[in-house]
Amino acid sequence: MKKIGIISLVFFVMLASTQVIYAEETKSDPASNEQIVEENNTNENQEAVKEDTNTKDNTSSENATQTSGAVESTPIDEKLSDGVNAVATSNNVAKIGDTEYATLAEAIDAATSGSEIKLLNDADVVNPIVISKNLQIDGDNHSINATYTGSNGNQTILTVSGSSNVLTIKNATISNSPKYGVQAYSGGKVILNSVTFTNNAYSGVLVNGGALVIEGNVSISGGNGVGIELAKGNNVTSEPTVEVGAKVEVVGSNDLSKVIYIDRNQVETVNQNTITAKSGTNISVDYSTEKGFDIKENGTSIAAPSFPQGDILVLVDGIVVKAFDTLADAISGADADSTLEIQKDIDISSPIEITKNLILDGKDKTLTATYTGTTGNQSILTTSATVTIKNVVLKNSPKYGIQVFGGNSNTKIENVTFNNNNYGAILINGGSAEVSDIKFDTNQATGIELGRGTNITTPSNLKISGKIDAAVPDKAIYTDLAQVVSHEQSTITSSFYEVSTDSKGIITLKKNGQVVFVTVGHAKPVVANNTPSTWDDGGPFTTDKCGNIFDRWGNEIYKAPSCKVSSGYKVPNTGVK
């Protein structure tokens, strides 16, 4: 028994020594690993890789950087001398067969051509990886994430290079590249099957003189909104090609040209073989636009991008980022400098104020006020920032369609129709507005009013840069002289009309020397014993033989050059001599 005990003790000492040696052999040393990488890159003479994008000027060749090169580790499940298998307790990322590796880069470096790498956990990639062999990566529903930054040179997470090399990726998510997720370079081929790309800054896939085959559904989101980019960089002679056999989806963009985008600066012509439907499938490709390709299955689009659903879409740089069911919520929830697009006619239940820089594109839809009341601000839209309102109909406001309020307001109003707004179409209340191609249709009071309300110290400025179509021409524009006592407190300029005004608020617009509008200015006259009980523009207006103009209460609001009138002549309908 004593002898056996001594032998056992020796065995366990030897076992402990073996474990220590194993630990020392596999310990990572960043400095030594970096040296190995440099030697490998020098000895293997990696092929230069070029990346190009529609928004970046990357015209020089780029050297591919292979980040692997670590020594193959000893399998964890190595049998011990007692015949019992060790239990794997590490957080290794990938395996080839039964051999596990700490990083994806190590697995790719160790793999022989034709190998399959299977992910065991999410893989963080610390440098771009260039692959010059045939490989398959089964993500097993894990992620491959770039943890590096920078946009100089090749920054794609996985690049396959060389005409005989194919990289197949399935069941994986590829994310956070500072450029592209995957690149097929100079004859290299990428095959995708059930792969999701998220937050890759330039696009999901760059086909840079290589080939892309989509065997299973592909979803791409984030970044600049481009899904798949076709390019042909410096020293690349082969044409980029895409073969589609499944759904391609770009989430967050409603621009078809961004599903499969062709960099026209590099790919001058697109022949019919550039994008094809996979042989033997019911997928077809419609070359319907210059840059966009509509991919269909049995006549139904399967490549049209998806994006948030709602009555009002919020876009940033042309990409839909949010959607809302009410305009008020969309304005509140949108970031400054966003574009709001209205998808259907909308009822507005209360006045809306826009206090941030926005573009509101009505897409030829109608905003109808369903509220009532004339106390306070009751305009459908009030702007107090740099705002563009275009392609919309504003209807049934109890006061104005749009109020441009205060010195911080600088509002463009383009292709807007105003219908049945009780006070008028536009009130410029101490702000600045530029109007172009607007229409006033049966508004009760007038078209554009220049006013200056209580506590407003800034002038009201109107710039006309396009046509005004007014159902009642003499109500197209006027200055509220009860508030704006001189025209120095307001300006009307136009690159479309010749404009003249006078001290009585008479505004004349001419086009090519011909009078288009002659409008009157006193919106709400204050006359003893004749003050109207409700809002009134003072019309109908009357003119005597000399051209003097009078409002409905007999107030002379425009005095023509002097002329003699026979004694006792009365201005029509006024009783005023």
C-alpha positions in Angstrom: 0.0 0.0 0.0 2.8 2.4 0.8 4.4 1.7 -2.6 1.2 2.3 -4.4 0.7 5.6 -2.5 4.1 6.8 -3.6 3.4 5.9 -7.2 0.0 7.8 -7.0 1.7 10.8 -5.5 4.3 10.8 -8.4 1.4 10.5 -10.9 -0.4 13.5 -9.5 2.8 15.6 -9.4 3.4 14.8 -13.0 -0.2 15.7 -13.9 0.1 19.0 -12.1 3.3 19.8 -14.0 1.7 19.0 -17.3 -1.2 21.4 -16.6 1.3 24.2 -15.7 3.2 23.6 -19.0 -0.1 23.6 -21.0 -1.1 26.9 -19.4 2.2 28.5 -20.2 2.1 27.3 -23.8 -1.3 28.8 -24.5 -0.9 32.1 -22.5 -1.5 35.1 -24.9 1.2 37.7 -25.2 0.0 40.7 -27.2 3.5 41.8 -28.1 4.5 38.5 -29.4 1.3 38.0 -31.3 1.7 41.4 -33.0 5.2 40.3 -34.1 3.7 37.1 -35.6 1.1 39.1 -37.5 3.7 41.4 -39.0 5.9 38.4 -40.1 2.9 36.6 -41.6 1.9 39.7 -43.6 5.4 40.2 -44.9 6.0 36.5 -45.8 2.6 35.8 -47.3 2.6 39.0 -49.4 -1.1 39.7 -49.0 -3.0 41.0 -52.1 -3.9 44.7 -52.0 -7.6 45.3 -51.3 -9.5 48.3 -52.5 -12.7 49.6 -50.9 -15.0 52.2 -52.5 -18.3 53.7 -51.5 -20.8 56.0 -53.1 -20.1 58.6 -50.4 -16.4 58.3 -49.9 -13.4 59.0 -52.2 -11.2 56.0 -51.7 -9.3 55.8 -54.9 -5.9 54.4 -53.8 -5.1 50.7 -53.4 -5.4 49.4 -49.9 -3.3 46.7 -48.3 -5.3 43.9 -46.7 -4.3 43.2 -43.1 -4.6 39.7 -41.8 -5.0 39.7 -38.1 -4.6 36.1 -37.3 -1.4 34.1 -37.0 -1.6 32.7 -33.5 -0.3 29.1 -32.9 -2.9 26.4 -32.9 -4.0 25.6 -29.4 -4.1 22.1 -27.8 -7.7 20.6 -27.9 -9.4 21.1 -24.6 -11.0 17.7 -24.7 -7.6 15.9 -24.8 -7.8 12.6 -22.9 -6.0 12.3 -19.6 -4.0 9.1 -18.8 -6.8 7.8 -16.7 -9.1 7.7 -19.7 -11.5 10.4 -18.5 -12.3 13.3 -20.8 -11.7 16.9 -19.5 -14.8 19.1 -19.5 -14.7 22.3 -21.6 -15.1 25.3 -19.4 -13.5 28.1 -21.5 -15.2 30.9 -23.5 -13.7 29.9 -26.8 -15.3 31.5 -29.8 -15.0 29.1 -32.7 -14.2 25.5 -33.5 -13.1 23.4 -36.5 -14.1 19.9 -36.0 -13.3 19.2 -32.3 -10.6 21.8 -32.0 -11.6 25.1 -30.4 -10.1 28.5 -30.8 -10.2 31.6 -28.6 -10.9 34.0 -31.5 -12.4 33.8 -35.0 -9.1 35.2 -36.4 -7.2 32.2 -34.9 -9.7 29.7 -36.4 -9.5 31.3 -39.8 -5.7 31.3 -39.7 -5.6 27.7 -38.7 -8.2 26.5 -41.2 -7.3 24.7 -44.3 -9.1 25.3 -47.6 -12.6 23.8 -47.5 -12.9 23.9 -43.7 -16.1 24.8 -41.8 -15.7 27.1 -38.8 -18.6 27.0 -36.3 -19.1 29.8 -33.8 -19.5 28.8 -30.2 -20.1 32.4 -28.9 -20.3 35.9 -30.2 -17.0 36.8 -31.9 -15.3 40.2 -31.4 -13.0 41.0 -34.3 -10.2 43.4 -33.3 -8.8 44.0 -36.8 -10.1 43.5 -40.4 -9.6 39.9 -41.6 -8.7 39.0 -45.2 -9.3 35.4 -46.4 -7.5 33.8 -49.3 -8.9 30.3 -49.1 -12.3 28.5 -49.4 -14.1 28.7 -46.0 -17.5 28.2 -44.5 -18.6 30.1 -41.4 -21.6 28.8 -39.5 -22.6 31.5 -37.1 -25.0 29.2 -35.2 -27.1 32.4 -34.6 -24.1 34.2 -33.0 -22.7 37.6 -33.9 -19.4 38.7 -35.5 -18.7 42.2 -34.2 -16.0 44.7 -35.2 -14.5 46.3 -32.1 -12.0 48.4 -34.1 -12.4 51.9 -35.6 -11.0 54.0 -38.4 -11.9 54.5 -42.1 -8.5 54.5 -43.8 -7.7 51.5 -45.9 -9.6 48.2 -45.9 -11.8 48.2 -42.7 -14.2 45.5 -43.8 -14.7 42.8 -41.1 -14.4 39.8 -43.5 -12.9 40.2 -47.0 -12.5 37.2 -49.4 -10.0 37.8 -52.2 -8.9 35.9 -55.2 -10.9 34.3 -58.1 -10.7 30.8 -56.7 -11.7 31.6 -53.2 -15.3 31.4 -51.8 -16.5 32.5 -48.4 -19.8 31.0 -47.3 -21.5 32.6 -44.2 -24.8 31.3 -42.7 -26.9 31.9 -39.6 -24.9 34.9 -38.4 -25.2 38.6 -37.6 -22.3 40.9 -38.7 -22.2 44.3 -37.1 -20.4 47.5 -36.2 -17.9 47.7 -39.0 -16.5 51.3 -39.6 -16.9 50.5 -43.3 -18.4 47.3 -44.7 -19.5 44.0 -43.1 -18.3 41.7 -45.9 -16.4 42.3 -49.1 -16.0 40.2 -52.2 -12.8 41.5 -53.7 -11.3 41.0 -57.2 -12.9 37.7 -58.1 -13.6 36.5 -54.6 -17.0 35.1 -54.0 -19.3 35.5 -51.0 -22.3 33.2 -50.4 -24.9 34.4 -47.8 -27.6 32.3 -46.2 -29.7 33.7 -43.4 -27.3 36.6 -42.5 -28.2 39.9 -40.8 -26.0 43.0 -41.1 -26.5 45.8 -38.5 -24.8 49.1 -38.0 -22.0 48.7 -40.6 -21.2 52.3 -41.5 -20.9 52.2 -45.3 -23.1 49.2 -46.2 -23.7 45.5 -45.4 -21.8 44.0 -48.4 -19.3 45.5 -50.9 -19.0 43.6 -54.1 -15.7 45.1 -55.3 -15.0 43.2 -58.6 -16.2 40.0 -56.9 -19.3 37.9 -56.8 -22.2 37.7 -54.3 -24.7 34.9 -54.2 -27.7 35.2 -51.9 -29.0 31.7 -51.1 -31.0 32.6 -48.0 -32.7 35.7 -46.7 -30.5 38.7 -46.0 -31.4 41.7 -43.8 -29.4 44.9 -43.6 -30.0 47.9 -41.3 -28.2 50.9 -39.9 -25.2 52.5 -41.5 -25.9 54.9 -44.4 -28.9 53.0 -45.5 -27.2 51.1 -48.4 -27.7 47.4 -48.5 -25.3 46.0 -51.2 -22.9 48.1 -53.1 -21.4 47.1 -56.4 -18.0 48.8 -57.2 -14.9 48.3 -59.2 -11.9 49.8 -57.5 -8.4 50.6 -58.7 -6.6 47.7 -60.3 -9.7 45.6 -60.3 -10.5 44.1 -63.7 -13.4 41.8 -63.0 -17.0 42.9 -63.0 -19.1 42.9 -59.8 -22.0 40.4 -59.9 -24.9 39.6 -57.7 -27.0 36.4 -58.0 -30.3 36.6 -56.1 -32.1 33.5 -54.9 -33.8 34.8 -51.7 -35.2 37.9 -50.0 -33.0 41.0 -49.6 -34.2 43.6 -47.1 -32.9 47.0 -46.2 -34.6 48.0 -43.0 -35.0 51.7 -42.4 -34.8 52.9 -46.0 -37.7 53.4 -48.4 -35.4 54.1 -51.3 -35.3 51.1 -53.7 -32.0 52.2 -55.2 -30.3 51.6 -51.8 -31.2 47.9 -51.7 -28.6 47.1 -54.4 -26.6 50.2 -55.2 -24.2 50.6 -58.1 -21.3 53.1 -57.8 -21.6 54.8 -61.1 -18.2 56.4 -60.7 -16.6 53.0 -60.9 -19.1 50.8 -62.8 -19.8 52.8 -65.9 -22.2 50.4 -67.5 -24.5 47.7 -66.1 -24.9 44.8 -68.5 -27.7 42.3 -68.0 -25.4 39.8 -66.3 -24.5 42.1 -63.4 -27.5 41.2 -61.4 -29.3 37.9 -62.1 -31.9 35.7 -60.6 -30.5 32.4 -59.3 -30.9 29.6 -61.9 -33.8 27.3 -61.2 -35.7 29.7 -58.9 -38.8 31.8 -59.4 -36.9 35.0 -58.6 -36.8 37.7 -61.3 -35.0 41.0 -61.5 -36.6 44.2 -62.8 -34.1 46.7 -64.3 -36.6 49.5 -63.8 -34.4 52.3 -62.5 -30.9 53.5 -63.1 -29.6 52.5 -59.8 -32.3 50.4 -58.2 -33.3 46.8 -59.0 -36.6 45.4 -58.0 -36.2 41.7 -57.1 -39.5 39.7 -57.3 -40.7 36.3 -56.6 -43.8 35.2 -58.6 -44.3 38.9 -59.4 -44.2 40.1 -55.8 -41.4 42.3 -54.7 -39.1 40.6 -52.2 -36.4 43.3 -52.2 -38.4 46.3 -51.6 -37.1 47.7 -48.3 -39.1 47.7 -45.1 -39.2 50.6 -42.7 -41.2 51.8 -39.7 -44.9 51.9 -40.3 -47.1 55.0 -39.5 -49.0 57.8 -41.0 -46.1 60.2 -40.6 -42.5 59.0 -41.4 -39.4 60.7 -40.0 -36.4 60.6 -42.3 -32.8 61.5 -41.7 -30.6 61.7 -44.8 -33.3 60.0 -46.8 -33.6 57.0 -44.4 -36.8 56.3 -42.4 -35.8 56.2 -38.8 -39.2 56.6 -37.0 -42.9 56.5 -37.7 -45.8 58.1 -35.9 -49.6 58.0 -36.1 -50.1 61.7 -35.4 -48.4 64.8 -36.8 -48.0 66.3 -33.3 -46.2 63.2 -32.1 -44.0 63.1 -35.1 -42.9 66.7 -34.7 -42.2 66.2 -31.0 -40.4 62.9 -31.6 -38.3 63.9 -34.6 -34.7 65.2 -34.1 -33.9 68.6 -35.5 -33.2 68.8 -39.2 -35.2 65.7 -39.9 -37.8 65.4 -42.8 -41.4 64.4 -42.0 -43.4 62.8 -44.8 -47.2 62.5 -44.5 -48.6 59.3 -45.8 -52.3 60.0 -45.8 -54.9 62.7 -45.2 -54.9 63.7 -41.5 -57.4 65.4 -39.2 -55.7 67.9 -36.9 -57.5 68.1 -33.5 -55.6 71.1 -32.1 -53.1 73.7 -33.3 -49.5 72.5 -33.8 -46.3 74.5 -33.1 -43.0 73.7 -34.8 -40.1 75.0 -32.7 -37.2 73.0 -34.2 -35.7 73.0 -37.7 -37.7 70.6 -39.8 -38.9 69.8 -43.3 -42.6 68.9 -43.6 -43.4 67.2 -46.9 -47.1 66.6 -47.2 -46.8 64.4 -50.2 -49.9 66.1 -51.6 -52.0 65.0 -48.7 -54.6 67.2 -46.8 -54.4 68.5 -43.2 -57.9 69.4 -42.0 -58.5 71.3 -38.8 -61.3 69.7 -36.8 -61.2 72.1 -33.9 -63.0 75.4 -33.4 -62.5 78.7 -31.6 -60.8 82.0 -32.3 -59.2 82.8 -28.9 -55.4 82.8 -29.0 -53.3 81.0 -31.6 -55.6 78.7 -33.6 -53.5 78.3 -36.8 -53.1 74.7 -38.0 -49.3 75.1 -38.0 -47.2 77.8 -36.3 -43.5 78.0 -37.0 -40.8 79.6 -34.9 -37.7 78.0 -36.4 -36.2 77.3 -39.8 -38.9 75.2 -41.4 -40.0 74.1 -44.9 -43.6 73.2 -45.5 -44.4 71.8 -48.9 -46.7 69.7 -51.0 -49.7 69.9 -48.7 -53.3 71.2 -48.5 -54.2 73.1 -45.3 -58.0 73.3 -44.7 -60.7 74.6 -42.4 -58.6 76.4 -39.8 -60.7 78.7 -37.6 -58.0 81.3 -38.1 -54.9 80.8 -40.3 -53.4 77.8 -42.1 -49.8 78.8 -41.2 -48.5 81.4 -38.8 -44.9 82.4 -39.1 -44.2 83.7 -35.6 -41.3 85.8 -34.2 -37.8 86.7 -35.3 -36.5 83.1 -35.1 -38.9 82.0 -37.7 -37.7 81.6 -41.3 -40.2 79.5 -43.2 -40.4 78.3 -46.7 -43.8 77.5 -48.0 -43.8 75.6 -51.4 -46.6 74.1 -53.4 -49.2 74.6 -50.6 -52.9 75.0 -51.1 -55.0 76.9 -48.5 -58.7 76.1 -48.5 -61.5 77.6 -46.4 -59.3 78.9 -43.6 -61.4 81.5 -41.7 -59.0 84.4 -41.2 -56.6 83.7 -44.0 -53.9 81.4 -45.4 -50.7 82.7 -43.9 -50.0 85.2 -41.1 -46.5 86.5 -41.0 -46.3 87.8 -37.4 -42.8 89.2 -36.9 -41.1 86.5 -38.9 -39.8 85.8 -42.4 -41.5 83.7 -45.0 -40.6 82.7 -48.5 -43.5 81.5 -50.7 -43.5 79.7 -54.0 -46.3 78.2 -56.0 -49.1 78.6 -53.5 -52.8 78.7 -54.0 -55.5 80.5 -52.0 -58.8 78.8 -52.5 -62.0 80.3 -50.8 -60.3 81.5 -47.7 -62.7 83.8 -45.8 -60.5 86.8 -45.2 -57.3 86.9 -47.3 -54.2 85.1 -48.5 -51.1 86.5 -46.8 -51.3 88.9 -44.0 -48.3 90.9 -42.7 -49.0 91.7 -39.0 -47.1 92.5 -35.9 -48.8 91.2 -32.7 -48.3 92.2 -29.1 -44.7 92.1 -27.8 -43.4 91.4 -31.3 -40.5 93.7 -32.1 -39.1 92.1 -35.3 -40.4 93.1 -38.8 -42.6 90.8 -40.9 -40.9 89.9 -44.1 -42.4 88.3 -47.2 -40.3 87.0 -50.1 -42.2 85.7 -53.2 -40.1 83.3 -55.3 -42.9 81.7 -57.3 -46.4 82.0 -58.5 -49.4 83.0 -56.2 -52.7 81.7 -57.4 -55.5 83.6 -55.6 -59.2 82.9 -56.1 -59.9 86.6 -55.0 -56.9 88.6 -56.3 -57.6 91.7 -54.2 -57.2 89.5 -51.1 -54.0 87.9 -52.1 -51.7 90.0 -49.8 -52.2 92.8 -47.4 -50.6 94.6 -44.6 -52.4 95.0 -41.3 -51.9 98.7 -40.8 -53.5 98.6 -37.4 -50.3 96.7 -36.4 -47.7 97.5 -39.0 -47.9 101.3 -39.0 -45.2 101.8 -41.7 -43.7 99.7 -44.4 -40.3 100.0 -42.7 -41.7 97.5 -40.3 -42.4 95.0 -43.0 -41.0 94.1 -46.4 -42.3 92.4 -49.5 -39.8 91.3 -52.1 -40.1 89.1 -55.1 -37.9 87.5 -57.8 -41.1 86.4 -59.6 -43.2 89.6 -59.5 -42.5 93.3 -59.6 -43.7 94.6 -56.3 -44.8 98.1 -55.2 -46.5 99.3 -52.0 -47.7 102.5 -50.6 -48.5 104.1 -47.2 -52.1 102.9 -47.4 -51.2 99.3 -47.7 -52.0 99.0 -51.4 -49.8 96.3 -52.8 -49.4 95.9 -56.5 -47.8 92.9 -58.1 -46.9 92.9 -61.8 -45.6 90.1 -64.0 -43.8 91.2 -67.2 -45.2 94.6 -66.7 -48.8 93.5 -66.4 -50.7 94.0 -63.2 -51.5 90.6 -61.6 -52.7 91.7 -58.1 -53.8 95.0 -56.6 -54.5 94.3 -53.0 -55.7 96.3 -50.1 -54.2 96.6 -46.7 -56.4 97.5 -43.8 -57.5 94.2 -42.4 -59.6 95.2 -39.4 -60.6 98.9 -39.4 -61.5 100.7 -36.2 -64.2 103.2 -36.9 -66.4 104.9 -34.3 -69.9 103.5 -34.2 -69.0 101.2 -37.1 -66.6 98.7 -35.5 -67.4 95.2 -36.8 -68.4 92.7 -34.2 -66.5 89.9 -36.0 -63.4 89.7 -38.0 -63.8 91.5 -41.3 -61.5 92.6 -44.1 -63.5 95.7 -44.8 -64.8 94.6 -48.1 -66.5 94.8 -50.4 -64.4 97.7 -51.5 -65.7 100.5 -53.8 -63.9 102.9 -56.0 -65.0 106.4 -57.2 -64.4 107.9 -60.6 -61.0 109.3 -59.4 -59.8 105.9 -58.3 -60.1 106.5 -54.6 -60.8 103.2 -52.7 -63.2 103.0 -49.8 -64.0 100.1 -47.4 -67.5 99.0 -46.6 -67.9 101.6 -43.8 -66.8 104.5 -46.1 -63.3 104.8 -44.9 -61.0 106.1 -47.6 -58.2 103.5 -47.6 -56.5 104.7 -50.8 -56.4 108.3 -52.2 -55.9 108.6 -55.9 -54.2 111.6 -57.5 -56.5 114.6 -57.2 -59.3 115.1 -59.7 -62.5 117.2 -59.8 -65.8 115.5 -59.0 -69.1 117.3 -59.6 -70.7 118.7 -56.5 -72.9 116.3 -54.6 -71.3 113.1 -56.1 -71.5 110.2 -53.8 -69.1 107.2 -53.7 -71.2 104.2 -54.7 -72.8 102.2 -51.8 -71.2 104.4 -49.1 -73.1 107.6 -48.6 -69.8 109.4 -48.3 -69.3 112.6 -50.3 
